[in-house]
Amino acid sequence: MTYTYRTKGVCSMQIQFDLEAGIVKNVQFMGGCSGNTQGVAKLAEGREAKELVALLEGIKCGFKSTSCPDQLAQAIKEAL
């Protein structure tokens, strides 16, 4: 199933991904720092959703209280 998440507090505006049997696939960030978001998306590909939440949740970007990786964790938690 494809999920769309509107981000909060980061440069990217939205995250889309598929969740199939607990596995995250096809992660796409709309906006944000292109190299970083592409890297996070590739690293997330094929991993278990719960593993990604544990790895990414709580990461901050500079002085912000969140980051694009943290927002992906929030999106996955919401999807689960």
Secondary structure in CASP SS format (residue, H / E / C, confidence):
PFRMAT SS
TARGET T0000
AUTHOR 0000-0000-0000
METHOD secondary structure of the structure
MODEL  1
M C 1.00
T E 1.00
Y E 1.00
T E 1.00
Y E 1.00
R E 1.00
T C 1.00
K C 1.00
G C 1.00
V C 1.00
C C 1.00
S E 1.00
M E 1.00
Q E 1.00
I E 1.00
Q E 1.00
F E 1.00
D E 1.00
L E 1.00
E E 1.00
A C 1.00
G C 1.00
I E 1.00
V E 1.00
K E 1.00
N E 1.00
V E 1.00
Q E 1.00
F E 1.00
M E 1.00
G E 1.00
G C 1.00
C C 1.00
S H 1.00
G H 1.00
N H 1.00
T H 1.00
Q H 1.00
G H 1.00
V H 1.00
A H 1.00
K H 1.00
L H 1.00
A H 1.00
E C 1.00
G C 1.00
R C 1.00
E E 1.00
A H 1.00
K H 1.00
E H 1.00
L H 1.00
V H 1.00
A H 1.00
L H 1.00
L H 1.00
E C 1.00
G C 1.00
I C 1.00
K C 1.00
C C 1.00
G C 1.00
F C 1.00
K C 1.00
S C 1.00
T C 1.00
S C 1.00
C H 1.00
P H 1.00
D H 1.00
Q H 1.00
L H 1.00
A H 1.00
Q H 1.00
A H 1.00
I H 1.00
K H 1.00
E H 1.00
A H 1.00
L C 1.00
END
